[in-house]
Amino acid sequence: MRDFQRPGRSAAFGERGMVATSHPLASMAAHAVLVEGGTAADAAIAAAGVLCVAEPQMTGVGGDCFWIHASERGEITAYNGSGRSPEAASEAYFVERDIRRLDAWDAHAVTTPGTVDAWSVLHDRHGRTPLQRLLRPAIELAGEGCLVHPRVALDWAYFQEQVARRPESRTAFLPSGQAPKAGERFANPALAVTLAEIAANGRDGFYRGRVADSLVATLRRNGGLHTASDFEAQRGEDVSPVRTVYRDRTVLECPPNGQGLTALIILNILNRFNMAPDALSDADRLHLFAEATKLAYAERNAWCADPRFGNLPVDRLLSASYADQLVSQIADHEARPALTPHRHAHRDTVYLCVVDRDLNCVSFINSLFHGFGSGIFDPETGVLLHNRGLSFCFEPGHPNRYEGRKRPMHTIIPGMVLNPDGRPLMPFGVMGGQYQASGHAQLLSHMFDRGLDPQEACDQPRSFAFDGFLQVENTISAETLTDLTARGHKLQAAPEPIGGAQAIQIDRARGILIGGSDPRKDGLAIGL
């Protein structure tokens, strides 16, 4: 039990359902759906719609989405809702023009958004509440205005200069000439109309007709190669999760082109160490997180891509023998050299999870990639487009090189943990771009090695080994930092909180749900 004399947040408890999101309005919308008898999938879609309005810097219908659904009996379905590059974006196109790098605000960085397709598939398969009801809170907020919450205001101000680069996004997101402050109201009436069309017509309300035509025209004006056929052809993919066993529990992740494989590689490494509370100091633990992260991310950068365009050695990367090889490269008191990172930083995503009264679980993640995505905003539809194509590379022969109708390497990853009997134990996820895979492993280690509940695990100080540095939050003790420096880590103060997380644990023995929502965000977990 936490010390109630210290600032903190208690875990949420429930018996008939629970939702955990990064924003209170989204949590409230999802909670209302559960109260009305909606499914976990219904509640997730309601929350996601609100987040597209309440956290416009992080997510939107112009982005991508992945989800994992687990029934009470352990029947698993998963969906890769990442968009593909335009068909005309061939490797030859970029070679002929000597394009070797994309700017974050380049229309070539915009892949066809996959979000609405992913929502539609989730609803068709696991929902029972009409879309008009599920998207009603988002439609009302977009039309009438939404109060800006503190963490959203912080991010908005951080990305203000980028937003101001394009006149359309500047008009929409800096209406007074500067980022709105906490407590001010923000509206996007054009998005309200688009959401109403999606509510009425499903995926066709986005990928055909007025909305698609307007988005294609906007992209073409900005130099994109997109066509109406690219939008009409957009379909995500049913996937079989990749998995590993950590401390007798099965951990599921979506397979490549997502980076969930990376989280499993880290867990396989940590599996070979005694991570119990009395076995390691704080510095020992952070050192192991850092070294496992460096090794796993090197594999990610080499292999993670659209599997239709390369033979990815997933089985080998997740094998016990390969984990042993990686572990042999870790020294207890010496940091290994920095490895070449993926070149584009990324922080900006929303993650949410829901468990309904029947113990069906949804792990759900939605993203624009960079803050405010590409900055390409279509005033007619209120849609801001992501820039996920930045994750492509231009290296000849690399499985993740930019080609037509291809999905880039993806950082957003929903997670799911199963009990030894195969029934769901916990939907979970961590926001924070490149950090997500490392964050998945750290969150699970805090819970299953140290016995923390979901909220306690979310609250733990964070570090992230990336780009030659070990980023550390200011809650890590000076003694621990001195120890890490002595081991050769190049420490860097995290410029902002590292990531954010949500998780809901099913305690079947007691018949309760235990939820956590990251204090680094504005959100909360609510139980029924």
C-alpha positions in Angstrom: 0.0 0.0 0.0 1.3 3.5 -0.9 2.2 6.1 1.7 -0.8 8.4 1.8 1.2 11.2 3.3 3.1 11.4 0.0 1.7 12.8 -3.2 0.5 10.0 -5.5 -2.4 8.3 -7.0 -4.2 5.2 -5.8 -5.0 2.3 -8.2 -8.6 2.2 -9.4 -10.8 -0.7 -8.5 -13.9 -2.1 -10.1 -16.1 -5.2 -10.4 -18.2 -4.8 -13.6 -15.8 -3.1 -15.9 -13.0 -0.5 -16.1 -11.4 2.0 -18.5 -8.0 3.7 -18.4 -7.1 6.5 -20.8 -4.8 9.5 -20.9 -7.6 12.1 -20.7 -10.5 12.4 -18.2 -13.1 13.2 -20.9 -12.2 10.1 -22.8 -12.3 8.0 -19.7 -15.8 9.4 -18.8 -17.1 8.8 -22.3 -15.9 5.2 -22.3 -17.3 4.7 -18.7 -20.7 5.9 -19.8 -20.7 3.3 -22.6 -19.9 0.5 -20.2 -22.6 1.6 -17.8 -25.1 1.4 -20.8 -24.0 -2.2 -21.4 -21.6 -1.5 -24.2 -18.7 -3.8 -24.9 -15.0 -3.1 -24.3 -14.7 -2.4 -28.0 -17.6 0.0 -27.9 -16.0 1.9 -25.0 -12.6 2.0 -26.7 -14.0 3.6 -29.8 -15.9 6.2 -27.8 -12.7 7.1 -25.9 -10.6 7.2 -29.0 -13.1 9.6 -30.7 -12.9 12.0 -27.7 -9.1 11.8 -27.7 -9.0 12.9 -31.4 -10.6 16.2 -30.1 -9.2 16.5 -26.6 -5.6 15.6 -27.5 -5.2 16.9 -31.1 -1.4 17.0 -30.8 -1.3 13.3 -30.2 -4.0 11.6 -32.2 -6.7 11.9 -34.8 -8.6 10.2 -37.6 -5.7 11.3 -39.9 -3.4 8.8 -38.1 -2.9 5.1 -37.6 -4.3 2.6 -35.0 -3.5 -0.9 -33.7 -5.6 -3.0 -31.3 -5.7 -6.4 -29.6 -8.9 -7.9 -28.4 -9.1 -10.8 -25.9 -12.3 -12.5 -24.9 -12.9 -13.8 -21.4 -12.0 -17.3 -22.7 -8.8 -16.1 -24.3 -9.8 -15.9 -27.9 -7.4 -13.4 -29.4 -7.9 -11.1 -32.4 -5.5 -8.4 -33.4 -5.4 -5.7 -36.1 -2.7 -3.8 -37.7 -4.3 -0.5 -38.7 -1.3 1.1 -40.2 -1.6 2.9 -43.5 0.3 2.3 -46.7 2.4 4.7 -48.8 0.8 6.0 -52.1 1.1 3.5 -55.0 3.1 6.1 -57.0 5.7 6.5 -54.3 8.1 4.0 -55.9 11.7 3.5 -55.0 12.6 4.8 -58.5 10.6 8.0 -57.9 12.9 8.9 -55.0 16.1 7.8 -56.7 15.4 9.9 -59.8 14.9 13.0 -57.6 17.8 12.2 -55.3 15.5 12.3 -52.3 17.4 10.6 -49.4 15.6 12.1 -46.4 12.2 13.5 -45.7 11.2 16.5 -43.7 8.7 15.9 -40.9 6.3 18.3 -42.7 6.7 16.8 -46.1 3.6 15.4 -47.8 5.7 12.3 -48.8 5.8 11.5 -45.1 2.0 11.1 -45.0 0.9 7.5 -45.5 -2.8 6.8 -46.0 -4.4 7.0 -42.6 -5.5 3.6 -41.1 -7.4 4.8 -38.0 -11.0 4.8 -39.3 -10.6 1.4 -40.9 -9.2 0.0 -37.7 -12.1 1.5 -35.7 -14.6 0.0 -38.2 -13.2 -3.5 -38.0 -13.2 -3.4 -34.2 -16.8 -2.3 -34.1 -18.0 -4.8 -36.7 -16.5 -7.7 -34.9 -16.7 -6.8 -31.2 -19.2 -3.9 -30.9 -22.9 -3.8 -30.3 -23.6 -0.1 -29.7 -24.3 2.1 -32.8 -21.4 4.2 -34.0 -23.7 7.3 -33.8 -23.9 6.8 -30.0 -20.2 6.0 -29.6 -19.0 9.1 -31.5 -21.6 11.5 -30.1 -19.3 12.8 -27.3 -16.5 13.5 -29.7 -18.8 15.2 -32.2 -20.3 17.4 -29.5 -16.8 18.3 -28.1 -15.5 19.1 -31.6 -18.4 21.3 -32.4 -19.0 23.0 -29.1 -15.4 23.1 -27.9 -13.3 21.2 -25.4 -11.4 22.6 -22.4 -7.7 22.2 -22.8 -6.2 20.2 -19.9 -2.8 20.8 -18.3 -0.6 18.2 -20.0 -2.2 18.9 -23.4 -1.4 22.6 -22.9 2.2 21.8 -22.1 2.6 19.7 -25.3 0.7 22.3 -27.4 3.1 25.0 -26.3 6.1 22.7 -26.9 5.1 22.2 -30.6 3.9 25.7 -31.2 6.6 26.6 -33.7 6.0 23.6 -35.8 2.3 24.2 -35.9 2.9 27.8 -37.0 4.9 26.7 -40.1 1.7 26.1 -42.2 -1.0 28.7 -42.5 -3.9 26.1 -42.3 -2.6 24.5 -39.1 -1.6 27.8 -37.6 -5.2 29.1 -38.1 -6.7 25.9 -36.7 -4.5 25.2 -33.7 -3.2 28.7 -32.8 -6.4 30.7 -33.2 -5.2 33.5 -30.9 -1.7 33.4 -32.3 -0.3 31.2 -29.6 -1.0 27.8 -28.0 -4.1 27.7 -25.8 -3.5 27.6 -22.1 -5.0 25.1 -19.7 -8.6 25.9 -19.1 -9.1 27.6 -22.5 -11.6 26.2 -25.0 -10.7 24.7 -28.3 -13.1 23.6 -31.1 -12.9 22.0 -34.5 -16.3 22.3 -36.1 -15.2 20.8 -39.4 -14.0 17.7 -37.6 -17.4 17.4 -35.9 -19.0 17.1 -39.4 -16.4 14.5 -40.5 -16.9 12.5 -37.3 -20.7 12.6 -38.0 -20.1 11.2 -41.5 -18.0 8.4 -40.1 -20.7 7.7 -37.5 -23.3 7.5 -40.2 -21.3 5.6 -42.9 -18.5 3.8 -41.2 -15.2 3.5 -43.1 -16.9 4.8 -46.3 -17.5 8.1 -44.5 -13.7 8.6 -44.5 -12.2 6.7 -47.4 -14.8 7.6 -50.1 -16.6 10.7 -51.1 -16.3 14.2 -49.7 -13.8 13.5 -46.9 -11.4 11.4 -49.0 -11.6 13.8 -52.0 -10.8 16.8 -49.9 -7.9 15.0 -48.1 -6.4 13.9 -51.5 -6.7 17.4 -52.9 -5.0 18.9 -49.8 -2.1 16.4 -50.1 -1.7 16.9 -53.8 -1.5 20.7 -53.2 1.3 20.1 -50.8 3.3 17.9 -53.2 1.9 14.4 -52.3 1.4 11.5 -54.7 -1.8 10.4 -53.1 -4.9 9.4 -55.1 -8.5 8.6 -54.4 -7.7 4.9 -55.1 -5.0 5.0 -52.4 -7.7 5.9 -49.9 -10.3 3.6 -51.2 -7.8 0.7 -51.2 -6.7 1.2 -47.6 -7.3 -1.8 -45.5 -5.5 -2.9 -42.4 -4.7 -6.5 -41.6 -5.7 -9.2 -39.2 -2.5 -10.4 -37.5 -1.5 -13.2 -35.2 0.4 -11.7 -32.2 4.0 -12.5 -31.5 4.5 -13.7 -28.0 6.9 -14.7 -25.3 6.6 -16.0 -21.7 7.7 -13.7 -18.9 7.6 -15.0 -15.3 5.0 -17.7 -16.4 2.8 -15.2 -18.1 2.3 -14.9 -21.9 2.9 -11.5 -23.3 1.3 -10.7 -26.7 2.4 -7.9 -29.1 1.4 -7.1 -32.7 4.0 -8.4 -35.1 6.1 -6.3 -37.5 5.8 -3.8 -39.0 5.2 -2.8 -35.4 8.0 -2.7 -32.9 6.3 -5.0 -30.4 8.9 -7.7 -31.3 11.4 -5.4 -29.6 9.6 -5.4 -26.3 9.6 -9.2 -26.4 13.4 -9.3 -27.1 14.0 -7.1 -24.0 11.8 -9.4 -21.9 13.6 -12.5 -23.1 16.9 -10.8 -22.0 15.5 -9.8 -18.6 14.1 -13.3 -18.1 17.7 -14.5 -17.7 18.3 -12.2 -14.7 17.0 -12.3 -11.1 15.0 -9.1 -11.1 13.5 -9.5 -7.6 13.5 -6.4 -5.3 16.2 -7.8 -3.0 18.4 -9.0 -5.8 19.2 -5.6 -7.5 19.9 -2.0 -6.5 18.0 0.7 -8.4 21.2 1.3 -10.4 21.5 -2.4 -11.3 17.9 -2.4 -12.5 18.2 0.7 -14.7 21.5 -0.6 -16.0 19.9 -3.8 -17.1 17.0 -2.0 -18.7 19.4 0.2 -20.6 21.6 -2.6 -21.9 18.7 -4.8 -22.9 17.1 -1.8 -24.7 20.3 -1.1 -26.7 20.6 -4.7 -27.9 16.9 -5.1 -28.8 16.6 -1.7 -30.6 19.6 -2.6 -32.8 17.7 -5.7 -33.9 14.6 -3.5 -34.4 16.4 -1.1 -36.7 17.8 -3.9 -38.7 14.7 -6.0 -39.2 11.4 -4.2 -38.3 9.5 -3.6 -41.6 6.4 -4.5 -43.5 6.8 -8.3 -43.7 5.3 -8.4 -47.2 8.6 -6.8 -48.4 11.2 -8.9 -46.6 11.8 -12.2 -44.9 11.9 -11.2 -41.2 13.5 -13.8 -38.9 10.9 -13.4 -36.1 11.4 -17.0 -34.7 15.1 -16.6 -34.5 14.9 -13.2 -32.8 12.6 -14.6 -30.2 14.4 -17.8 -29.6 16.0 -18.8 -26.3 19.4 -19.3 -27.9 19.3 -15.8 -29.4 18.4 -14.3 -26.1 21.4 -16.1 -24.6 23.6 -14.6 -27.3 22.4 -11.1 -26.4 22.8 -11.6 -22.7 26.4 -12.6 -23.2 27.1 -9.1 -24.4 25.9 -7.4 -21.1 28.4 -6.6 -18.4 27.2 -5.9 -14.9 29.1 -2.7 -14.3 29.9 -1.4 -17.8 27.7 0.3 -20.3 28.0 -1.0 -23.9 28.7 1.5 -26.7 25.8 3.4 -28.1 24.1 1.9 -31.1 22.8 3.7 -34.1 19.3 4.9 -33.4 16.3 5.1 -35.7 16.7 8.7 -37.0 13.3 10.2 -36.1 12.3 10.9 -32.6 8.7 10.3 -31.7 6.6 11.0 -28.6 3.1 11.5 -29.6 0.5 8.8 -29.2 -2.5 7.9 -27.1 -3.0 4.5 -25.5 -6.1 3.2 -23.8 -7.5 0.0 -22.5 -10.9 -1.3 -21.5 -12.3 -4.4 -19.7 -16.1 -4.9 -19.8 -18.4 -6.7 -17.5 -17.9 -10.0 -19.4 -14.1 -9.6 -19.0 -13.5 -9.0 -22.6 -10.4 -6.8 -23.0 -9.3 -4.3 -25.5 -5.7 -2.9 -25.8 -5.9 0.1 -28.2 -3.4 2.7 -29.5 -3.8 5.6 -31.9 -1.2 8.1 -33.1 -0.2 11.0 -35.4 3.5 10.1 -35.0 5.1 13.6 -34.4 3.4 16.3 -32.4 0.5 17.5 -34.6 1.7 15.0 -37.2 2.8 16.4 -40.6 1.1 19.7 -39.8 -0.9 19.3 -43.0 -4.4 20.3 -42.0 -7.4 20.1 -44.2 -9.8 22.9 -43.2 -12.8 21.4 -45.1 -12.7 18.2 -43.0 -10.9 19.3 -39.9 -8.5 16.4 -40.3 -4.8 16.7 -39.4 -2.6 14.2 -41.2 0.1 12.2 -39.6 3.7 11.7 -40.8 4.3 8.0 -40.2 6.2 7.7 -43.5 9.2 9.3 -41.7 9.9 5.8 -40.4 10.8 4.6 -43.8 14.5 4.6 -44.8 16.2 5.2 -48.1 18.9 2.6 -47.7 19.1 0.3 -50.8 18.1 -3.2 -49.9 16.8 -2.4 -46.5 13.5 -4.1 -45.7 12.1 -0.8 -44.5 13.1 1.3 -47.5 10.4 3.6 -49.0 8.3 1.9 -51.7 4.7 2.2 -53.0 1.8 0.7 -51.1 4.1 -0.3 -48.2 3.7 0.2 -44.4 6.6 1.8 -42.6 8.2 0.5 -39.4 5.8 1.4 -36.6 6.5 2.4 -33.0 2.9 2.2 -31.7 2.2 -1.1 -30.0 -0.7 -2.4 -27.8 0.1 -5.1 -25.4 -1.8 -8.0 -23.7 -0.8 -10.4 -20.9 -2.4 -13.8 -20.5 -2.6 -16.1 -17.5 -0.9 -19.5 -17.7 -4.4 -20.9 -18.5 -4.6 -18.7 -21.6 -7.3 -16.3 -20.3 -6.6 -12.6 -20.3 -4.8 -11.1 -17.3 -4.1 -7.5 -18.4 -4.4 -5.2 -21.4 -1.6 -2.7 -21.1 0.4 -0.1 -23.2 2.9 2.6 -22.9 2.9 5.9 -25.0 6.1 7.6 -25.9 7.2 6.8 -29.4 10.6 5.1 -29.5 10.4 4.5 -25.8 7.3 2.3 -26.1 9.0 -1.1 -26.5 11.4 -0.4 -23.6 8.5 1.0 -21.6 6.5 -2.2 -22.1 9.3 -4.3 -20.7 9.9 -1.9 -17.8 6.2 -1.8 -16.8 5.9 -5.6 -16.8 9.1 -6.0 -14.8 7.9 -3.6 -12.2 4.7 -5.7 -11.8 5.9 -9.2 -12.2 9.3 -8.9 -10.7 8.6 -6.4 -7.9 4.9 -7.2 -7.2 3.6 -3.7 -7.9 0.0 -3.0 -8.9 -0.7 -1.2 -12.2 -0.8 2.2 -10.8 2.4 1.7 -8.8 4.1 0.4 -11.9 3.0 3.5 -13.9 4.4 5.8 -11.2 7.9 4.4 -11.2 10.8 6.7 -12.3 11.8 6.1 -15.9 14.9 6.0 -18.0 15.5 5.3 -21.6 18.7 4.4 -23.4 18.5 6.0 -26.9 20.6 8.0 -29.3 23.8 7.6 -27.3 22.4 8.8 -24.0 20.6 7.4 -21.0 17.7 9.8 -20.5 16.6 10.0 -16.8 13.7 11.6 -15.1 14.3 13.9 -12.2 12.8 11.5 -9.7 15.8 9.1 -9.9 18.1 9.6 -6.8 21.5 11.3 -7.0 23.1 8.1 -5.6 21.7 6.0 -8.5 22.8 8.6 -11.1 26.3 8.6 -9.7 26.4 4.8 -9.9 25.1 4.8 -13.5 27.7 7.4 -14.5 30.5 5.3 -13.0 29.4 2.4 -15.2 29.9 4.5 -18.3 26.3 5.7 -19.1 26.1 9.2 -20.6 23.2 10.6 -18.7 20.8 13.2 -20.1 18.1 14.9 -18.1 14.8 14.0 -19.8 13.4 17.3 -21.3 9.9 16.2 -20.5 8.2 13.2 -18.8 9.1 9.9 -20.5 6.1 8.3 -22.0 2.8 7.5 -20.3 1.0 4.2 -19.5 -2.3 2.6 -18.8 -3.1 -1.0 -17.6 -6.0 -2.9 -16.2 -5.3 -6.1 -14.3 -7.9 -8.8 -13.8 -7.8 -10.4 -10.3 -9.9 -13.5 -10.9 -9.3 -14.8 -7.4 -11.0 -11.8 -5.9 -13.3 -11.0 -8.8 -12.1 -7.5 -9.2 -10.3 -5.2 -11.7 -7.3 -3.1 -10.8 -6.4 -0.2 -13.0 -3.6 2.4 -13.4 -3.3 5.5 -15.4 0.0 7.4 -15.8 0.4 10.6 -13.7 2.5 12.0 -16.5 -0.7 12.6 -18.4 -4.1 14.1 -17.5 -6.0 10.9 -17.6 -7.4 8.4 -15.1 -8.7 4.9 -14.7 -12.4 4.5 -13.7 -14.0 1.3 -12.5 -17.7 0.2 -12.4 
